[in-house]
C-alpha cells in the first residue's frame, strides 16, 4: 500500500469515527431532552391547580363517567385514550400519566383541553 492510499484510508476511517460519535451524541441529547420533558410533564400533573384538576375531572366524567375500564372502539379508560398510547399497560397510574402527557403536549393544559372539548365534543 502506498502512502497516499494509507493516508486516504486513515482519513476516511477518522471521518467515519467522527460521524458515529456525532450521531451517538445527538441520540443521547434527544433521549435526555425527552426524559426531562416527560418528567416535567409528570411533575406538572402532580401539582395541578384547582382549576386544572376540575377540568381534568370534567373531561374524565364526560369521556368515561370516570371509569378506568370504559371502552369505546379503540379508545380505553378514564380519559378514552387511543389504546395504542397505553402500550399494553392499562393501569390507572399509566392512564393518568399518559393522559397528562397527551394533554400537555397537545393543549398545554387541562383547561385548554376542556375548552377544545366544549367546542368539538372530543379532545
Backbone as XML, in Angstrom:
<?xml version="1.0"?>
<chain id="A" units="angstrom">
  <residue number="1" name="UNK">
    <atom name="N" x="0.843" y="-1.170" z="0.000"/>
    <atom name="CA" x="0.000" y="0.000" z="0.000"/>
    <atom name="C" x="0.894" y="1.241" z="0.000"/>
  </residue>
  <residue number="2" name="UNK">
    <atom name="N" x="0.638" y="2.155" z="-0.909"/>
    <atom name="CA" x="1.476" y="3.345" z="-0.908"/>
    <atom name="C" x="0.970" y="4.341" z="0.143"/>
  </residue>
  <residue number="3" name="UNK">
    <atom name="N" x="1.760" y="5.368" z="0.373"/>
    <atom name="CA" x="1.445" y="6.340" z="1.424"/>
    <atom name="C" x="0.151" y="7.086" z="1.154"/>
  </residue>
  <residue number="4" name="UNK">
    <atom name="N" x="-0.165" y="7.380" z="-0.103"/>
    <atom name="CA" x="-1.375" y="8.108" z="-0.455"/>
    <atom name="C" x="-2.630" y="7.283" z="-0.112"/>
  </residue>
  <residue number="5" name="UNK">
    <atom name="N" x="-2.609" y="5.991" z="-0.421"/>
    <atom name="CA" x="-3.738" y="5.109" z="-0.125"/>
    <atom name="C" x="-3.904" y="4.983" z="1.392"/>
  </residue>
  <residue number="6" name="UNK">
    <atom name="N" x="-2.783" y="4.820" z="2.117"/>
    <atom name="CA" x="-2.839" y="4.727" z="3.571"/>
    <atom name="C" x="-3.413" y="6.005" z="4.167"/>
  </residue>
  <residue number="7" name="UNK">
    <atom name="N" x="-2.993" y="7.120" z="3.649"/>
    <atom name="CA" x="-3.460" y="8.413" z="4.143"/>
    <atom name="C" x="-4.966" y="8.566" z="3.908"/>
  </residue>
  <residue number="8" name="UNK">
    <atom name="N" x="-5.445" y="8.210" z="2.707"/>
    <atom name="CA" x="-6.882" y="8.284" z="2.413"/>
    <atom name="C" x="-7.683" y="7.338" z="3.305"/>
  </residue>
  <residue number="9" name="UNK">
    <atom name="N" x="-7.157" y="6.142" z="3.523"/>
    <atom name="CA" x="-7.833" y="5.163" z="4.375"/>
    <atom name="C" x="-7.964" y="5.704" z="5.796"/>
  </residue>
  <residue number="10" name="UNK">
    <atom name="N" x="-6.863" y="6.246" z="6.343"/>
    <atom name="CA" x="-6.890" y="6.803" z="7.694"/>
    <atom name="C" x="-7.849" y="7.990" z="7.776"/>
  </residue>
  <residue number="11" name="UNK">
    <atom name="N" x="-7.851" y="8.829" z="6.754"/>
    <atom name="CA" x="-8.732" y="9.990" z="6.725"/>
    <atom name="C" x="-10.201" y="9.556" z="6.700"/>
  </residue>
  <residue number="12" name="UNK">
    <atom name="N" x="-10.501" y="8.581" z="5.854"/>
    <atom name="CA" x="-11.886" y="8.090" z="5.773"/>
    <atom name="C" x="-12.302" y="7.392" z="7.069"/>
  </residue>
  <residue number="13" name="UNK">
    <atom name="N" x="-11.407" y="6.647" z="7.672"/>
    <atom name="CA" x="-11.686" y="5.974" z="8.931"/>
    <atom name="C" x="-11.960" y="7.006" z="10.027"/>
  </residue>
  <residue number="14" name="UNK">
    <atom name="N" x="-11.154" y="8.062" z="10.058"/>
    <atom name="CA" x="-11.359" y="9.124" z="11.043"/>
    <atom name="C" x="-12.708" y="9.805" z="10.829"/>
  </residue>
  <residue number="15" name="UNK">
    <atom name="N" x="-13.060" y="10.092" z="9.585"/>
    <atom name="CA" x="-14.342" y="10.729" z="9.276"/>
    <atom name="C" x="-15.507" y="9.847" z="9.711"/>
  </residue>
  <residue number="16" name="UNK">
    <atom name="N" x="-15.406" y="8.554" z="9.462"/>
    <atom name="CA" x="-16.451" y="7.613" z="9.868"/>
    <atom name="C" x="-16.589" y="7.600" z="11.389"/>
  </residue>
  <residue number="17" name="UNK">
    <atom name="N" x="-15.472" y="7.544" z="12.096"/>
    <atom name="CA" x="-15.493" y="7.553" z="13.553"/>
    <atom name="C" x="-16.123" y="8.847" z="14.067"/>
  </residue>
  <residue number="18" name="UNK">
    <atom name="N" x="-15.739" y="9.981" z="13.490"/>
    <atom name="CA" x="-16.285" y="11.269" z="13.916"/>
    <atom name="C" x="-17.794" y="11.328" z="13.672"/>
  </residue>
  <residue number="19" name="UNK">
    <atom name="N" x="-18.251" y="10.794" z="12.549"/>
    <atom name="CA" x="-19.686" y="10.776" z="12.255"/>
    <atom name="C" x="-20.442" y="9.912" z="13.258"/>
  </residue>
  <residue number="20" name="UNK">
    <atom name="N" x="-19.871" y="8.779" z="13.622"/>
    <atom name="CA" x="-20.505" y="7.900" z="14.608"/>
    <atom name="C" x="-20.584" y="8.573" z="15.979"/>
  </residue>
  <residue number="21" name="UNK">
    <atom name="N" x="-19.525" y="9.242" z="16.373"/>
    <atom name="CA" x="-19.527" y="9.957" z="17.650"/>
    <atom name="C" x="-20.576" y="11.056" z="17.629"/>
  </residue>
  <residue number="22" name="UNK">
    <atom name="N" x="-20.664" y="11.795" z="16.554"/>
    <atom name="CA" x="-21.654" y="12.861" z="16.423"/>
    <atom name="C" x="-23.072" y="12.295" z="16.480"/>
  </residue>
  <residue number="23" name="UNK">
    <atom name="N" x="-23.330" y="11.210" z="15.776"/>
    <atom name="CA" x="-24.661" y="10.588" z="15.781"/>
    <atom name="C" x="-25.009" y="10.096" z="17.183"/>
  </residue>
  <residue number="24" name="UNK">
    <atom name="N" x="-24.082" y="9.446" z="17.856"/>
    <atom name="CA" x="-24.323" y="8.959" z="19.210"/>
    <atom name="C" x="-24.619" y="10.119" z="20.155"/>
  </residue>
  <residue number="25" name="UNK">
    <atom name="N" x="-23.871" y="11.202" z="20.047"/>
    <atom name="CA" x="-24.094" y="12.377" z="20.886"/>
    <atom name="C" x="-25.483" y="12.953" z="20.648"/>
  </residue>
  <residue number="26" name="UNK">
    <atom name="N" x="-25.906" y="13.008" z="19.400"/>
    <atom name="CA" x="-27.236" y="13.529" z="19.083"/>
    <atom name="C" x="-28.326" y="12.645" z="19.684"/>
  </residue>
  <residue number="27" name="UNK">
    <atom name="N" x="-28.157" y="11.342" z="19.602"/>
    <atom name="CA" x="-29.147" y="10.412" z="20.167"/>
    <atom name="C" x="-29.247" y="10.596" z="21.674"/>
  </residue>
  <residue number="28" name="UNK">
    <atom name="N" x="-28.116" y="10.692" z="22.343"/>
    <atom name="CA" x="-28.115" y="10.883" z="23.789"/>
    <atom name="C" x="-28.797" y="12.205" z="24.148"/>
  </residue>
  <residue number="29" name="UNK">
    <atom name="N" x="-28.524" y="13.256" z="23.389"/>
    <atom name="CA" x="-29.140" y="14.559" z="23.661"/>
    <atom name="C" x="-30.653" y="14.489" z="23.504"/>
  </residue>
  <residue number="30" name="UNK">
    <atom name="N" x="-31.139" y="13.832" z="22.465"/>
    <atom name="CA" x="-32.583" y="13.703" z="22.244"/>
    <atom name="C" x="-33.218" y="12.891" z="23.360"/>
  </residue>
  <residue number="31" name="UNK">
    <atom name="N" x="-32.594" y="11.792" z="23.754"/>
    <atom name="CA" x="-33.147" y="10.968" z="24.832"/>
    <atom name="C" x="-33.179" y="11.740" z="26.145"/>
  </residue>
  <residue number="32" name="UNK">
    <atom name="N" x="-32.150" y="12.510" z="26.422"/>
    <atom name="CA" x="-32.122" y="13.316" z="27.641"/>
    <atom name="C" x="-33.222" y="14.355" z="27.617"/>
  </residue>
  <residue number="33" name="UNK">
    <atom name="N" x="-33.404" y="15.033" z="26.489"/>
    <atom name="CA" x="-34.459" y="16.033" z="26.362"/>
    <atom name="C" x="-35.826" y="15.394" z="26.538"/>
  </residue>
  <residue number="34" name="UNK">
    <atom name="N" x="-36.044" y="14.240" z="25.907"/>
    <atom name="CA" x="-37.327" y="13.550" z="26.005"/>
    <atom name="C" x="-37.601" y="13.126" z="27.437"/>
  </residue>
  <residue number="35" name="UNK">
    <atom name="N" x="-36.611" y="12.589" z="28.116"/>
    <atom name="CA" x="-36.780" y="12.175" z="29.509"/>
    <atom name="C" x="-37.101" y="13.370" z="30.386"/>
  </residue>
  <residue number="36" name="UNK">
    <atom name="N" x="-36.378" y="14.466" z="30.207"/>
    <atom name="CA" x="-36.636" y="15.659" z="31.009"/>
    <atom name="C" x="-38.006" y="16.231" z="30.726"/>
  </residue>
  <residue number="37" name="UNK">
    <atom name="N" x="-38.438" y="16.231" z="29.480"/>
    <atom name="CA" x="-39.753" y="16.739" z="29.124"/>
    <atom name="C" x="-40.830" y="15.881" z="29.768"/>
  </residue>
  <residue number="38" name="UNK">
    <atom name="N" x="-40.709" y="14.567" z="29.690"/>
    <atom name="CA" x="-41.690" y="13.670" z="30.302"/>
    <atom name="C" x="-41.733" y="13.867" z="31.804"/>
  </residue>
  <residue number="39" name="UNK">
    <atom name="N" x="-40.565" y="14.009" z="32.426"/>
    <atom name="CA" x="-40.509" y="14.212" z="33.869"/>
    <atom name="C" x="-41.177" y="15.517" z="34.233"/>
  </residue>
  <residue number="40" name="UNK">
    <atom name="N" x="-40.901" y="16.575" z="33.484"/>
    <atom name="CA" x="-41.521" y="17.865" z="33.767"/>
    <atom name="C" x="-43.031" y="17.786" z="33.634"/>
  </residue>
  <residue number="41" name="UNK">
    <atom name="N" x="-43.527" y="17.082" z="32.625"/>
    <atom name="CA" x="-44.962" y="16.966" z="32.440"/>
    <atom name="C" x="-45.586" y="16.172" z="33.577"/>
  </residue>
  <residue number="42" name="UNK">
    <atom name="N" x="-44.907" y="15.143" z="34.047"/>
    <atom name="CA" x="-45.420" y="14.357" z="35.165"/>
    <atom name="C" x="-45.452" y="15.207" z="36.422"/>
  </residue>
  <residue number="43" name="UNK">
    <atom name="N" x="-44.398" y="15.990" z="36.650"/>
    <atom name="CA" x="-44.365" y="16.861" z="37.814"/>
    <atom name="C" x="-45.464" y="17.896" z="37.710"/>
  </residue>
  <residue number="44" name="UNK">
    <atom name="N" x="-45.664" y="18.480" z="36.523"/>
    <atom name="CA" x="-46.740" y="19.447" z="36.346"/>
    <atom name="C" x="-48.078" y="18.828" z="36.721"/>
  </residue>
  <residue number="45" name="UNK">
    <atom name="N" x="-48.304" y="17.605" z="36.266"/>
    <atom name="CA" x="-49.578" y="16.943" z="36.518"/>
    <atom name="C" x="-49.775" y="16.687" z="38.004"/>
  </residue>
  <residue number="46" name="UNK">
    <atom name="N" x="-48.692" y="16.388" z="38.713"/>
    <atom name="CA" x="-48.797" y="16.092" z="40.138"/>
    <atom name="C" x="-49.134" y="17.339" z="40.949"/>
  </residue>
  <residue number="47" name="UNK">
    <atom name="N" x="-48.868" y="18.515" z="40.406"/>
    <atom name="CA" x="-49.111" y="19.766" z="41.122"/>
    <atom name="C" x="-50.143" y="20.618" z="40.399"/>
  </residue>
  <residue number="48" name="UNK">
    <atom name="N" x="-51.216" y="19.999" z="39.958"/>
    <atom name="CA" x="-52.251" y="20.727" z="39.231"/>
    <atom name="C" x="-52.964" y="21.724" z="40.140"/>
  </residue>
  <residue number="49" name="UNK">
    <atom name="N" x="-53.307" y="22.847" z="39.576"/>
    <atom name="CA" x="-54.107" y="23.823" z="40.308"/>
    <atom name="C" x="-55.533" y="23.281" z="40.454"/>
  </residue>
  <residue number="50" name="UNK">
    <atom name="N" x="-56.307" y="23.908" z="41.285"/>
    <atom name="CA" x="-57.705" y="23.502" z="41.470"/>
    <atom name="C" x="-58.455" y="23.561" z="40.131"/>
  </residue>
  <residue number="51" name="UNK">
    <atom name="N" x="-58.202" y="24.595" z="39.359"/>
    <atom name="CA" x="-58.859" y="24.761" z="38.051"/>
    <atom name="C" x="-58.473" y="23.650" z="37.071"/>
  </residue>
  <residue number="52" name="UNK">
    <atom name="N" x="-57.177" y="23.296" z="37.065"/>
    <atom name="CA" x="-56.703" y="22.211" z="36.199"/>
    <atom name="C" x="-57.308" y="20.871" z="36.622"/>
  </residue>
  <residue number="53" name="UNK">
    <atom name="N" x="-57.314" y="20.597" z="37.936"/>
    <atom name="CA" x="-57.910" y="19.345" z="38.432"/>
    <atom name="C" x="-59.383" y="19.268" z="38.074"/>
  </residue>
  <residue number="54" name="UNK">
    <atom name="N" x="-60.082" y="20.390" z="38.178"/>
    <atom name="CA" x="-61.513" y="20.410" z="37.851"/>
    <atom name="C" x="-61.730" y="20.132" z="36.365"/>
  </residue>
  <residue number="55" name="UNK">
    <atom name="N" x="-60.912" y="20.724" z="35.507"/>
    <atom name="CA" x="-61.041" y="20.493" z="34.065"/>
    <atom name="C" x="-60.724" y="19.044" z="33.721"/>
  </residue>
  <residue number="56" name="UNK">
    <atom name="N" x="-59.710" y="18.489" z="34.370"/>
    <atom name="CA" x="-59.325" y="17.098" z="34.133"/>
    <atom name="C" x="-60.451" y="16.163" z="34.550"/>
  </residue>
  <residue number="57" name="UNK">
    <atom name="N" x="-61.020" y="16.400" z="35.712"/>
    <atom name="CA" x="-62.129" y="15.566" z="36.194"/>
    <atom name="C" x="-63.353" y="15.710" z="35.297"/>
  </residue>
  <residue number="58" name="UNK">
    <atom name="N" x="-63.620" y="16.923" z="34.840"/>
    <atom name="CA" x="-64.756" y="17.171" z="33.952"/>
    <atom name="C" x="-64.612" y="16.345" z="32.669"/>
  </residue>
  <residue number="59" name="UNK">
    <atom name="N" x="-63.422" y="16.365" z="32.081"/>
    <atom name="CA" x="-63.181" y="15.577" z="30.858"/>
    <atom name="C" x="-63.366" y="14.094" z="31.147"/>
  </residue>
  <residue number="60" name="UNK">
    <atom name="N" x="-62.806" y="13.615" z="32.255"/>
    <atom name="CA" x="-62.937" y="12.193" z="32.597"/>
    <atom name="C" x="-64.402" y="11.791" z="32.731"/>
  </residue>
  <residue number="61" name="UNK">
    <atom name="N" x="-65.190" y="12.613" z="33.374"/>
    <atom name="CA" x="-66.601" y="12.282" z="33.562"/>
    <atom name="C" x="-67.354" y="12.289" z="32.229"/>
  </residue>
  <residue number="62" name="UNK">
    <atom name="N" x="-67.017" y="13.195" z="31.349"/>
    <atom name="CA" x="-67.691" y="13.254" z="30.048"/>
    <atom name="C" x="-67.202" y="12.188" z="29.079"/>
  </residue>
  <residue number="63" name="UNK">
    <atom name="N" x="-65.981" y="11.728" z="29.248"/>
    <atom name="CA" x="-65.431" y="10.702" z="28.360"/>
    <atom name="C" x="-65.825" y="9.292" z="28.788"/>
  </residue>
  <residue number="64" name="UNK">
    <atom name="N" x="-65.809" y="9.020" z="30.091"/>
    <atom name="CA" x="-65.986" y="7.631" z="30.545"/>
    <atom name="C" x="-66.849" y="7.482" z="31.789"/>
  </residue>
  <residue number="65" name="UNK">
    <atom name="N" x="-67.390" y="8.567" z="32.279"/>
    <atom name="CA" x="-68.081" y="8.503" z="33.561"/>
    <atom name="C" x="-67.102" y="8.260" z="34.703"/>
  </residue>
  <residue number="66" name="UNK">
    <atom name="N" x="-65.816" y="8.477" z="34.444"/>
    <atom name="CA" x="-64.777" y="8.306" z="35.456"/>
    <atom name="C" x="-64.264" y="6.878" z="35.589"/>
  </residue>
  <residue number="67" name="UNK">
    <atom name="N" x="-64.639" y="5.992" z="34.664"/>
    <atom name="CA" x="-64.247" y="4.587" z="34.743"/>
    <atom name="C" x="-62.917" y="4.318" z="34.046"/>
  </residue>
  <residue number="68" name="UNK">
    <atom name="N" x="-62.000" y="3.674" z="34.760"/>
    <atom name="CA" x="-60.719" y="3.290" z="34.179"/>
    <atom name="C" x="-60.851" y="2.119" z="33.202"/>
  </residue>
  <residue number="69" name="UNK">
    <atom name="N" x="-62.000" y="1.462" z="33.177"/>
    <atom name="CA" x="-62.175" y="0.295" z="32.287"/>
    <atom name="C" x="-63.161" y="0.557" z="31.154"/>
  </residue>
  <residue number="70" name="UNK">
    <atom name="N" x="-63.602" y="1.791" z="30.991"/>
    <atom name="CA" x="-64.533" y="2.115" z="29.902"/>
    <atom name="C" x="-63.858" y="1.865" z="28.553"/>
  </residue>
  <residue number="71" name="UNK">
    <atom name="N" x="-64.649" y="1.380" z="27.615"/>
    <atom name="CA" x="-64.100" y="1.084" z="26.288"/>
    <atom name="C" x="-65.069" y="1.565" z="25.223"/>
  </residue>
  <residue number="72" name="UNK">
    <atom name="N" x="-64.514" y="2.162" z="24.165"/>
    <atom name="CA" x="-65.297" y="2.637" z="23.043"/>
    <atom name="C" x="-64.429" y="2.484" z="21.799"/>
  </residue>
  <residue number="73" name="UNK">
    <atom name="N" x="-64.657" y="1.422" z="21.064"/>
    <atom name="CA" x="-63.881" y="1.118" z="19.862"/>
    <atom name="C" x="-62.397" y="1.016" z="20.228"/>
  </residue>
  <residue number="74" name="UNK">
    <atom name="N" x="-61.548" y="1.904" z="19.713"/>
    <atom name="CA" x="-60.110" y="1.824" z="20.005"/>
    <atom name="C" x="-59.716" y="2.691" z="21.194"/>
  </residue>
  <residue number="75" name="UNK">
    <atom name="N" x="-60.678" y="3.335" z="21.825"/>
    <atom name="CA" x="-60.388" y="4.184" z="22.977"/>
    <atom name="C" x="-60.671" y="3.426" z="24.262"/>
  </residue>
  <residue number="76" name="UNK">
    <atom name="N" x="-59.848" y="3.694" z="25.272"/>
    <atom name="CA" x="-59.949" y="2.921" z="26.501"/>
    <atom name="C" x="-59.696" y="3.807" z="27.709"/>
  </residue>
  <residue number="77" name="UNK">
    <atom name="N" x="-60.399" y="3.512" z="28.787"/>
    <atom name="CA" x="-60.088" y="4.066" z="30.088"/>
    <atom name="C" x="-60.784" y="5.351" z="30.437"/>
  </residue>
  <residue number="78" name="UNK">
    <atom name="N" x="-60.356" y="5.894" z="31.548"/>
    <atom name="CA" x="-60.967" y="7.073" z="32.142"/>
    <atom name="C" x="-60.958" y="8.279" z="31.203"/>
  </residue>
  <residue number="79" name="UNK">
    <atom name="N" x="-59.903" y="8.411" z="30.404"/>
    <atom name="CA" x="-59.780" y="9.569" z="29.514"/>
    <atom name="C" x="-60.013" y="9.205" z="28.057"/>
  </residue>
  <residue number="80" name="UNK">
    <atom name="N" x="-60.454" y="7.970" z="27.808"/>
    <atom name="CA" x="-60.737" y="7.474" z="26.466"/>
    <atom name="C" x="-59.585" y="7.766" z="25.502"/>
  </residue>
  <residue number="81" name="UNK">
    <atom name="N" x="-58.405" y="7.332" z="25.920"/>
    <atom name="CA" x="-57.210" y="7.456" z="25.092"/>
    <atom name="C" x="-57.187" y="6.341" z="24.062"/>
  </residue>
  <residue number="82" name="UNK">
    <atom name="N" x="-56.578" y="6.602" z="22.921"/>
    <atom name="CA" x="-56.353" y="5.519" z="21.966"/>
    <atom name="C" x="-55.542" y="4.453" z="22.702"/>
  </residue>
  <residue number="83" name="UNK">
    <atom name="N" x="-56.031" y="3.233" z="22.662"/>
    <atom name="CA" x="-55.413" y="2.161" z="23.454"/>
    <atom name="C" x="-53.932" y="1.963" z="23.096"/>
  </residue>
  <residue number="84" name="UNK">
    <atom name="N" x="-53.549" y="2.304" z="21.885"/>
    <atom name="CA" x="-52.140" y="2.175" z="21.482"/>
    <atom name="C" x="-51.242" y="3.096" z="22.310"/>
  </residue>
  <residue number="85" name="UNK">
    <atom name="N" x="-51.771" y="4.239" z="22.764"/>
    <atom name="CA" x="-50.975" y="5.170" z="23.566"/>
    <atom name="C" x="-50.552" y="4.547" z="24.896"/>
  </residue>
  <residue number="86" name="UNK">
    <atom name="N" x="-51.309" y="3.567" z="25.363"/>
    <atom name="CA" x="-51.056" y="2.962" z="26.672"/>
    <atom name="C" x="-50.019" y="1.842" z="26.617"/>
  </residue>
  <residue number="87" name="UNK">
    <atom name="N" x="-49.634" y="1.427" z="25.422"/>
    <atom name="CA" x="-48.589" y="0.417" z="25.216"/>
    <atom name="C" x="-48.807" y="-0.844" z="26.056"/>
  </residue>
  <residue number="88" name="UNK">
    <atom name="N" x="-50.060" y="-1.276" z="26.135"/>
    <atom name="CA" x="-50.376" y="-2.524" z="26.827"/>
    <atom name="C" x="-50.520" y="-2.396" z="28.331"/>
  </residue>
  <residue number="89" name="UNK">
    <atom name="N" x="-50.216" y="-1.249" z="28.894"/>
    <atom name="CA" x="-50.334" y="-1.036" z="30.340"/>
    <atom name="C" x="-51.625" y="-0.258" z="30.605"/>
  </residue>
  <residue number="90" name="UNK">
    <atom name="N" x="-52.672" y="-0.966" z="31.009"/>
    <atom name="CA" x="-53.988" y="-0.362" z="31.194"/>
    <atom name="C" x="-54.220" y="0.119" z="32.626"/>
  </residue>
  <residue number="91" name="UNK">
    <atom name="N" x="-53.188" y="0.122" z="33.445"/>
    <atom name="CA" x="-53.339" y="0.510" z="34.851"/>
    <atom name="C" x="-53.800" y="1.962" z="34.978"/>
  </residue>
  <residue number="92" name="UNK">
    <atom name="N" x="-54.451" y="2.238" z="36.098"/>
    <atom name="CA" x="-54.912" y="3.601" z="36.366"/>
    <atom name="C" x="-53.733" y="4.573" z="36.381"/>
  </residue>
  <residue number="93" name="UNK">
    <atom name="N" x="-52.646" y="4.164" z="36.984"/>
    <atom name="CA" x="-51.461" y="5.032" z="37.062"/>
    <atom name="C" x="-50.942" y="5.395" z="35.670"/>
  </residue>
  <residue number="94" name="UNK">
    <atom name="N" x="-50.858" y="4.402" z="34.779"/>
    <atom name="CA" x="-50.385" y="4.673" z="33.423"/>
    <atom name="C" x="-51.385" y="5.543" z="32.659"/>
  </residue>
  <residue number="95" name="UNK">
    <atom name="N" x="-52.675" y="5.296" z="32.855"/>
    <atom name="CA" x="-53.683" y="6.127" z="32.186"/>
    <atom name="C" x="-53.541" y="7.589" z="32.610"/>
  </residue>
  <residue number="96" name="UNK">
    <atom name="N" x="-53.327" y="7.817" z="33.889"/>
    <atom name="CA" x="-53.146" y="9.188" z="34.381"/>
    <atom name="C" x="-51.904" y="9.825" z="33.758"/>
  </residue>
  <residue number="97" name="UNK">
    <atom name="N" x="-50.807" y="9.084" z="33.752"/>
    <atom name="CA" x="-49.537" y="9.599" z="33.210"/>
    <atom name="C" x="-49.665" y="9.915" z="31.724"/>
  </residue>
  <residue number="98" name="UNK">
    <atom name="N" x="-50.224" y="8.976" z="30.972"/>
    <atom name="CA" x="-50.335" y="9.155" z="29.521"/>
    <atom name="C" x="-51.329" y="10.272" z="29.192"/>
  </residue>
  <residue number="99" name="UNK">
    <atom name="N" x="-52.427" y="10.354" z="29.929"/>
    <atom name="CA" x="-53.396" y="11.428" z="29.695"/>
    <atom name="C" x="-52.756" y="12.787" z="29.933"/>
  </residue>
  <residue number="100" name="UNK">
    <atom name="N" x="-51.998" y="12.907" z="31.021"/>
    <atom name="CA" x="-51.312" y="14.174" z="31.296"/>
    <atom name="C" x="-50.332" y="14.524" z="30.186"/>
  </residue>
  <residue number="101" name="UNK">
    <atom name="N" x="-49.554" y="13.548" z="29.745"/>
    <atom name="CA" x="-48.594" y="13.801" z="28.664"/>
    <atom name="C" x="-49.326" y="14.237" z="27.394"/>
  </residue>
  <residue number="102" name="UNK">
    <atom name="N" x="-50.371" y="13.509" z="27.048"/>
    <atom name="CA" x="-51.143" y="13.833" z="25.840"/>
    <atom name="C" x="-51.690" y="15.256" z="25.912"/>
  </residue>
  <residue number="103" name="UNK">
    <atom name="N" x="-52.322" y="15.586" z="27.013"/>
    <atom name="CA" x="-52.948" y="16.905" z="27.149"/>
    <atom name="C" x="-51.911" y="18.017" z="27.147"/>
  </residue>
  <residue number="104" name="UNK">
    <atom name="N" x="-50.822" y="17.846" z="27.890"/>
    <atom name="CA" x="-49.814" y="18.908" z="27.933"/>
    <atom name="C" x="-49.119" y="19.093" z="26.594"/>
  </residue>
  <residue number="105" name="UNK">
    <atom name="N" x="-48.900" y="18.005" z="25.874"/>
    <atom name="CA" x="-48.285" y="18.136" z="24.548"/>
    <atom name="C" x="-49.234" y="18.779" z="23.546"/>
  </residue>
  <residue number="106" name="UNK">
    <atom name="N" x="-50.487" y="18.366" z="23.569"/>
    <atom name="CA" x="-51.431" y="18.826" z="22.554"/>
    <atom name="C" x="-52.061" y="20.174" z="22.879"/>
  </residue>
  <residue number="107" name="UNK">
    <atom name="N" x="-52.424" y="20.397" z="24.142"/>
    <atom name="CA" x="-53.183" y="21.597" z="24.507"/>
    <atom name="C" x="-52.454" y="22.543" z="25.457"/>
  </residue>
  <residue number="108" name="UNK">
    <atom name="N" x="-51.447" y="22.054" z="26.146"/>
    <atom name="CA" x="-50.727" y="22.902" z="27.090"/>
    <atom name="C" x="-51.298" y="22.881" z="28.489"/>
  </residue>
  <residue number="109" name="UNK">
    <atom name="N" x="-52.579" y="22.519" z="28.621"/>
    <atom name="CA" x="-53.207" y="22.455" z="29.941"/>
    <atom name="C" x="-54.533" y="21.704" z="29.831"/>
  </residue>
  <residue number="110" name="UNK">
    <atom name="N" x="-55.008" y="21.250" z="30.989"/>
    <atom name="CA" x="-56.324" y="20.598" z="31.008"/>
    <atom name="C" x="-57.430" y="21.612" z="30.751"/>
  </residue>
  <residue number="111" name="UNK">
    <atom name="N" x="-57.237" y="22.838" z="31.178"/>
    <atom name="CA" x="-58.236" y="23.886" z="30.929"/>
    <atom name="C" x="-58.393" y="24.102" z="29.423"/>
  </residue>
  <residue number="112" name="UNK">
    <atom name="N" x="-57.273" y="24.159" z="28.709"/>
    <atom name="CA" x="-57.343" y="24.305" z="27.250"/>
    <atom name="C" x="-57.967" y="23.085" z="26.600"/>
  </residue>
  <residue number="113" name="UNK">
    <atom name="N" x="-57.677" y="21.896" z="27.129"/>
    <atom name="CA" x="-58.276" y="20.665" z="26.588"/>
    <atom name="C" x="-59.785" y="20.694" z="26.784"/>
  </residue>
  <residue number="114" name="UNK">
    <atom name="N" x="-60.244" y="21.148" z="27.942"/>
    <atom name="CA" x="-61.692" y="21.241" z="28.188"/>
    <atom name="C" x="-62.332" y="22.262" z="27.234"/>
  </residue>
  <residue number="115" name="UNK">
    <atom name="N" x="-61.653" y="23.367" z="27.041"/>
    <atom name="CA" x="-62.164" y="24.392" z="26.114"/>
    <atom name="C" x="-62.331" y="23.788" z="24.719"/>
  </residue>
  <residue number="116" name="UNK">
    <atom name="N" x="-61.342" y="23.007" z="24.278"/>
    <atom name="CA" x="-61.430" y="22.342" z="22.984"/>
    <atom name="C" x="-62.581" y="21.331" z="22.985"/>
  </residue>
  <residue number="117" name="UNK">
    <atom name="N" x="-62.702" y="20.568" z="24.061"/>
    <atom name="CA" x="-63.768" y="19.569" z="24.166"/>
    <atom name="C" x="-65.142" y="20.240" z="24.036"/>
  </residue>
  <residue number="118" name="UNK">
    <atom name="N" x="-65.326" y="21.355" z="24.704"/>
    <atom name="CA" x="-66.620" y="22.060" z="24.642"/>
    <atom name="C" x="-66.948" y="22.511" z="23.223"/>
  </residue>
  <residue number="119" name="UNK">
    <atom name="N" x="-65.951" y="22.851" z="22.452"/>
    <atom name="CA" x="-66.170" y="23.301" z="21.066"/>
    <atom name="C" x="-66.372" y="22.147" z="20.096"/>
  </residue>
  <residue number="120" name="UNK">
    <atom name="N" x="-65.745" y="20.975" z="20.386"/>
    <atom name="CA" x="-65.728" y="19.870" z="19.412"/>
    <atom name="C" x="-66.319" y="18.558" z="19.915"/>
  </residue>
  <residue number="121" name="UNK">
    <atom name="N" x="-66.594" y="18.472" z="21.209"/>
    <atom name="CA" x="-67.126" y="17.264" z="21.855"/>
    <atom name="C" x="-66.153" y="16.087" z="21.798"/>
  </residue>
  <residue number="122" name="UNK">
    <atom name="N" x="-64.912" y="16.382" z="21.752"/>
    <atom name="CA" x="-63.808" y="15.423" z="21.886"/>
    <atom name="C" x="-62.562" y="16.247" z="22.177"/>
  </residue>
  <residue number="123" name="UNK">
    <atom name="N" x="-61.507" y="15.573" z="22.603"/>
    <atom name="CA" x="-60.256" y="16.296" z="22.843"/>
    <atom name="C" x="-59.083" y="15.490" z="22.347"/>
  </residue>
</chain>
